[in-house]
Amino acid sequence: MDPEKDLKTVEQHDHPTDTTFAERREMSPNEIKDAVRTGSVPHVSGVREAVAIAHSGGWEADALITDLENQLAEQGTPKGLFDISFANPKHFTWLLVAFASMGGLLSGLDQSLISGANLFLPGDLNLNAQQNSLVNSGMPLGAVGGAFILSPCNEYFGRRWSIIIACVLYTIGAALEAGSINYSMIVAARVILGLGVGLEGGTVPVYVAETVERRLRGNMVSLYQFNIALGEVLGYAVAAMFVSVRGNWRYILGSSLVFSTIMLIGMLFMPESPRFLMHKGRTLDAFRVWRRIRGTSSLESREEFFVMKVSTEEEEREVLEGRASRGKFAWMDFFTVPRARRAIIYANVMIFLGQFTGINAIMYYMSVLMSQVGFNKLEANYMSLVGGGSLLIGTIPAIFLMETCGRRFWAIAMLPGFFLGLVLVGISYHLTSQAATLGVYLSGLIIYEIFFGSYACLTWVIPAEVYPTYLRSYGMTTSDGWLFLSSFIVTYNFSAMQNAMTPTGLSLGFYGGIAVIGWFYQILFMPETKDKTLEEIDLIFQQPTKELVMQNIASAKETTKDLLAFRWKKVFISGHTPRRVSIAEGARSEKA
């Protein structure tokens, strides 16, 4: 036995804050208990080491929690007027997601309300076709502006207050819509409403992604898309309710005031995102929120907080080091840092595929499209519920299966489905029988909306999770702005494109062609991020693109072989990687 070596080991373990990862793994149970009891948080070199500590059930996370608990005990935990809490933190998570996701309800509601108003508003305000196109596309145009204010609002006011500001803009815009007396006023109202849509649309998915646990993140962010679809159905229903009332379009457009007011009141009681607070260096405030919404009793919750803290500190160090080369603008990392560049390209290509396959044009002009295939104005308004209802039904599987099947499988499986719907819609315009036209058109529309409802969840889930914390608000500004700019382009040019390309050329040739190209893109370039913490996703995007493509090609080859061998059960049911068992669950299974 080497006495000098023994003495060195004892000295290191007396000061666990100075030990390495390997040395801390050799500490005795009593040394670990003392370190946790005293809150001796060791130095961790980076997020990779932090993830390794979490996966191995390391004591370092417990030491951090103990240290923060001691600080809270010294400072106290003052309770504000709007600070609510539950004995079971999971109840808070569900309440938080419910109120935040109401933003999706408002967004969907305002997208479909204009469809019903389209039948009467142009006549009352004496609008020509071009003016009415701008009224329809005024909201997505305003949403681009909302995306531009997203980054400063998120950075200076935080996620929670950004959502509250969006609710105020929603309310002002809806009130102005209902009281519009001319073309200029209705366009201004639509743009103000769009500012709220853009600000909320880029903030809510991030707010939800930053607060819920990894096993539920995909499902909970998908709930936002479900609420968009629910809002669209509700909008068609509201339009049907007021369609026979004098001044119908004013009641239709003004009805969203009710929902924006409810959401505004609810958000006052919600906390700030703990990851945002950590990003701002407010570690103790982040821990206060974490205790309320996630608790610290479970091992997984404690370890996720630990990894989050280490990851945020590592990012901040990288930001400070990078200022010497790129100046003070953090967003320049999207051009200079490969990890950030991969994230912004990937997120915005997914949004392109979601928008340029025609969904918002079809939703905005649903009543008009129904009129084109033979329904009168009243029938067209009621039949719009078919399309909106199908979209709603399509989002339900994503809420329950997104984390089971994974993002990659979900995207690759859904695109062919809504391409088939577009094929049927295109064919319907060439049938001579009215009954055949209606049957094929509605069949195509229902198939398209159902599959797109499931696919559309990805356009919110993916941007919300792929950006590093210090760039998340900047990244969501680009993604949110691109989403609504794409929506504006597709919506504003819908009538002109339909006239130039013919209805079949637009639906099958343009929208369908983009869907086919997108399918091959996803096979090659789309990584799998299911069941990963946001910090683990950061590690995925640090891989070189070539390495990722090679992994995807190998996966695609294996899936193709299984399909050709008729091993469909493996491909669609049993072949998915099981959800990773949490450390707490693993401990329970070992005891059993």
N, C-alpha and C positions, 0 to 999 in steps of 0.2 A: 504494500500500500504506500502511495506517495503522499507524505504529510503536507507538502507544499500545495499539491493539487487539491487535497481535502480542504486546506485553509482557504484557498481561492474560491472553491465551491460554496463554502459557508458564507464568505464575505459577499458573494454575488447574491445568494438567496436572502441575506439580511437586507439587501437593497433591491427588491424585485423590479423596481422601476428601471434599473440599469441592465437587466438581463436580456438575452436574446430569446427568440422563439424556442429554439432547441433547448436552451438551458431551463426555460420555464416549464418545459414538458417533463423535466427531471426533478422538479420540486416535490417534496414530500407532502402528504395530506395536511399536516399541521402547518407547514410553511404557507400552503395555499390558503388555509383558513385565516391565518394571520394577515396575509396580504389583502384578502377580501374584506375582512373585518375593519382594517384600517383604511380601506379605499386606496390602496397603493396601485395606481393605474400605471402600467408599464408603457414605455415608448414602443409604438408599433410602426414598422417601417413603411407600410403602405396598405392599400386595399386588398392586395393579394394575400398578405399575411393575415389581415383582419378576417377575410373570408375563410382562410384555413383554420383560424382560431374558432370561428363560429361553427364550422362543420365538425370540428373535433370536440366541441363542448368545453372549450377553454374557460378558465376561471377569470380571465382578464375582463370579460364583459360584466361579470358580477362585481368586480372591483370598481369599475366605472359607475355602475348603478349605485353602489354603496356610497361612493364619493359624492355623487349628485344628490342622493337622499340626505346626506349629512349637510350639504350646502342648503338644501331646501329647509331642513330643520332649523338651521341658523337664521335664515332670512324670513321664514314663514311663507305661507301660501295664501296671500290675500285673494278674496273671491269678489269679482266684479258683478255688476248688475246682470250682465248677459252670460255669465259663466255657469253653465249647467253641467252636471255630471251624473253618471249612473253607476250603480254597484257593479254591474257587468259592463266593461268597456265595449264589448261587441255591440251592445244596444246603441251606444253612441255612434259607432261606425255606421250602422244601418241608417240612423237618423241623418247623419252627415251626408251620406251618399244620396239619400232620398231628396233632401233639400237642394243639394248642389246639382243633382241630375235634373231638377225641375227646369234648369236652364235649357236642357234639350227639349223639354216639353214646350217651352216658350218659342224656341227656334223653329221646331216643327209646326207649331200652331201658326206662326206668322208666315211660314212658307206656303201653307195650304189655304189659309184664309183668303189670300189674294186670288186663288183659283176661283173660288165662288164669287168674289167681288168682281172679277173680270167680266162676268156676264152683264153687269149693270153699271159699274163705275164709268167706263168710257162714254156711255151715252149720257149720263147725268152731268159729267164734266166736259163734254164735247171734245174728247180726245181722239186724235187720229191714231193709226196703227203704230207709227213710230213713237209717238208720245206714250202710248200705252205700254210699249216695250220697255221704255225707260222707267215707267212706274213699276213694272214687274221686276226689273233688274236693279231698281234703286236700292233695295235692301242688300243684295250681295255686294253692290258697289260701296254702300256705306260700311258693310262688314269689312271690306278691305281697309277702310280708314280705321275701323275698330281694331284691326290687327296691328296697325302702325302704333296705336297708343297702348297696345297690350304690353309690350316690353317695358316702357317707363312706368306704367301703372303697377305691373307685377314687381318690378324692382324697388319702387319707392313706397308703394302702399301695401304690397303683399297680395297673395292669392284671394284671401277672404274679402278685402275691401275692393279689389278689382271686380269681383262678382257683384258686390253691392252697388258699385257705380254702374255696372251693366244693367242692373234691375231698374235703376233710376232712368237710364236712357230708354229702356224698353217702355216704361210708363209714359214718358214725355212723347215718344214717337207714336204710341198707340192713341194717345189723346189727340194729337195733331191729325192723325189719319182720320179719326172719326169726325173731326170738325172741319175737314178740308173743303174749301170753296172754289179752288181753281187748280190748274195744272202745277203751278210752282209750289203751292202749299203741300199737295199730295206727294210730290217728289221729295221735298225737304223732309216731310214726315217719314217717308220710307228710308231716307238716308240716315236720319237720326236713329230710327229703329235698327238699322243695319249696324250702326256704331255699337249698339248694345249687343247685337248678335255676334259681331266679330270679337269683341272684348270677352264676352262670356264663353264663346265657343272655343277659344284658345286657352282659357283659364280653368274651366271646370274639369276637363279630363286630367290636367296636370294636378289640380287640387285633390282629385280622387286618387290618382295614381300615387301621389306622395303620402297619402294617409292610410290606405288600406294595406293589409298584409299581402305578401307575394302570391299566396295560393288563391286569392280572390280578385287580384288586380284586373286581370283580363275580363273576368265576368262583370265586375263592378263598373269598369269603364264602358263595357258593352251596354250596360244599363242606360248610359247616356244616349246611345243610338236608339235603344228601345223607346226612350222617352221622346226622342225626335219623331220616331214613327208614330207613337201614341198621340203626340201633338198634331201630327198631320191628319190622322184619322179624326181627332177631336175637331180640328179646323174644318174638315169637310162636313162633320156633323153639325157644327155651329152654323155653317153656311146654309145647310139644309133647313135648320130651325128658323132662320130669319129670311129665307128666300122669298117668302110671300108677304113680308112686312114692308110697309112703305119706308123708304130710306134704308132698305135692307143692307146695302154694302157698308154703311156707316156703323151699324150694329155689329156686322161681321168683323170689320177691321178693329173696332174698339173693344171687342170682347177680351183681348189679351191683357187688358188692364187688370182684370181680376187676378190672373195667374201671376203677373209680375209683382203685384202687391203682396201676395202670399209668400212668394219666394224671397222678397226683400225683407219681410219681417222674420222669416225663418233663418236667413243667413246672419242676422244680427246675433243669434245665439250660437253660431258655429265658431270654432276656434280657427286660428291661423294654421297653415301647414307647418308641421314640425321641421320638415326639410328646408323650407324657406327660412325659418328662424335660425336653423343651424347654419345655413348659407350666409346669414347676416351676422354670424358670430355670437348669437344669443343662445348659447348652449343650454343654460338653465331654463330659459323660457320654452325652448324646444322640448326639454324633458318634462316640464309641467304639462304641456299639451299631450305629450306621448302617454303620460300616466292616465290622462282622462280618456283618450280615444283608443289606446291599445293596451294599457295596463303594463305592469312589470312583473307580474306573477309567473308568466310562462317563460321558459328558457328561450323560446324562439323570439319573443318580443324583446327581451333584454339583449340578445345577440344581434338582432337587426338594428337596434338603436346604436349599439357599439360599432358595427360596420358602417352605418350611416355617418357617425361622427368621424371615424378615421378617413372615410372616403371624401367627405367634405373638406377636411383639413388638408388632405393630399391635393385636392383640386385647387384650393386656395393657394397652396405653395406653388403649384404649377403656374397659376395665373400670375403671381408675383414674379416668378422667374421669367415668364414669357414677356412681361412688359418691356424688358430691355430690348427685345427684338421687334415687337409689333406695336409698341406704344401702349397707351392706356385703354384701347378699345378691345375688350374681351372677344367681341364677335368676329374679330379678324382670325380667330382660331379656326373658323369654318373654312378658311382658305389655306391656312398654314399647318394645321394639325390633322393628320390622316384620320384619326378616330372621329373627330368632330365632322370632318368632311364626309365620311361614309354615312354618318347619321343623318345629316341634312339632305343628302341626295336620296337615300333610301326612304326617308319619311315623305319627301315631297313627290317622289315617283308614285308612291302608294296613293297619295291624294290625287295626283293626276289621273290615275286609273279609276279612282272612285268618281271623279267629276266628269271626265271627258267620255265616259260611257253613257252619259245622258240623263242621269237620275233627276237632277233638279229641273232641267228643262221639261221633262215629262211630268214631274209633280206640279210645277208652276202652271203648265198649260193643260192639265189633266181634263178640265171641263171642255176646253177648246178641242182637244183630241177626241173626246167622246162625241162632240158635235160633228166632227169630221167623218165619223163612221156611222152616222145616222140617227143619233139621239137628239131630241129637242133640248132647249135650254134647261128646263126643270129636270128632265131625265138625266142630262149630262151631269148636273150638279149631284144628283143622288148616286149615279153610277161611279162618280169619282171615289166614293167610299170603297169600291171594290179594289182599286189600285192602292189606296192608303191602307186598307185593312190587310192586304197581302204583304205590304212592306212591314207592317207591325208584326204579323205572324212570323215573317222571316227572321226577325231579330231575336225571337224567343230562344231558338236553339243555341245562338251565340252566347246568351247569358249563362246557360247551364253547361255548355260544352267547350267553350273557348279554351279553358285551362286543361281540359281533358285531351282534346285533339291537337291543340297547339295552333299558333298563328300561321305557320307555313302550310300545314295540311289544310287549314280552313280556307286560306286564300286560293290555293291551287284547286281545291274541290269546288268552290263556289263560282269561279269565273266561267267555266263551261256551262253551268246552269243558266246564268242570266244571258249568256250568248245565245243559247237555244231559244230563250224567250224573245230576244231581238229578231231572230230568224223568223219566228212565227208572226211577229208584228209586221215585219217587212213583207211577208207573203200575203198577209190579210188584205193589203191595199190592191192586190191584183186579182182578187176573187170577184166574180160577177154577181153571185147571189148575196143578197143582203144578210140572210141568216148565216151563211158561211163566213162572210166578212166579220160579223159581230162575234161569232163563235171562236174563230181563229185569233182575232185581235185580242179578245178578252183572255183567251187561254195563254197567249204569248205575254200579255201584260201581267197576268197573275204569276206566271213562272218567273218572269224577269224581276218583279217586285219581291217575291219570296226569296230568291237567291241573292238579290242585291241587298235585301235587308240584313242577311247574315254577313255578307261581305263588307257592308258599309261600316260595321263595328270596327273593322281594322283601321279605317281611316282616322279613328279617334284613339284607339288603343296604341297603335304604333308610334305616332308622333309624341304621345304623352310619356312614353317610357324609354325612348332611344337616346335622348340628349343627356349629356352630363349635367349635374345640378347647376353649376355656375353658368351654363349656357342655355338652360332649359327655357327661360323666358324669351331669350333672343331666338332660339330655335322655333318655339311655338309662334313667335311673331311671323316668321317666314312661312311656316306651315299653315297657320290660320289665314294669313294674307293670301297665300297661294290658293287655298281652298275656296275662299270667297271670290277671289279674282277669277278663278276657273268657273265658278258658278255664274258670275256675271257674264263672262264671255259666252258660255254655252246658252244662258237664258236670253241675253240680249240679241244674240244672232240666230236664235232658234227659228223664227219665222222666215228670215232671209235664207238660212241654210236649207230649210225644208223646201222652199220655192226653187232654190238653185239645184239641189241634189235630188229632189223628189222625196216624198216620205219614206220610200223603201231605201233609197240611197243613203239617207241620213241615219235611219235606225240600223240597217244591216251593214251598209258599207262603211260609214264613219264610226258610229258607236261600236258596232260589232267588230270592226277591224282593229280598233284600239284594244278591245278586250282580248283578242287573239294574241296580239303582240305582248300585252301585259302578262298573259299566262306564261309565255316562255321566259320573260324577265324574272318572274317570281320563282320559277323552277331553278334558275341559275344563281340569282343574287339574294334571295330572301333567307335570312337566318332565322333560327328558331329561338324565341325568347320566353317561351312559356315556363312558368314555375321558377322564375329567376327574380331575385331582388334587383332593384334598379342599379345597385352597385355591381352585381354579377353581370348584368347586361353591359355595363361599361367595359368589362373585360372582354366580352364577345366582340365588341366593335373595335377593340385594339388589335384584333387579328388582321393580317393583310387580306385584301379582297381576293387575291388569287387563291389563298388557302381556303377561304370561305366557299368560293365557287367550286373548288375540287371536292369539298365535303358535300355540297349540294348535288353535284353530278353523280357522286357515288350513291347518295341516297335515292336520286331519281332512277338510276339504273336498277337498284334493288327493287324499288316499287314497280317499275315496268316489268321486271321478270315475274314478280308476284302476280301482277294483273294478267300477263300472258299465260301463266300457269293456273289461272282461275283461283288463286288464293285470296279471294276478295275479303274473307273474314279477317285475314291478317292485315290487309291494307286499310280497311274501313273501321274495324272494331278492335281487334286484339293487338294490333301492331304498334299502338302508340306507347311512347315511353311513359311508365307510370309516374304519377305525381311524386315528387321527392318527399320522403317522410321527414317531418320536422324533428328536431332533436328531442323535443318534449315527447312526441309520439314514439320515437325510438326508445326512449327511456321507459315509457309505459309498457311497450311490447316486450322489452327485456325482463321487466319485473314479472309479467304474466307468464 
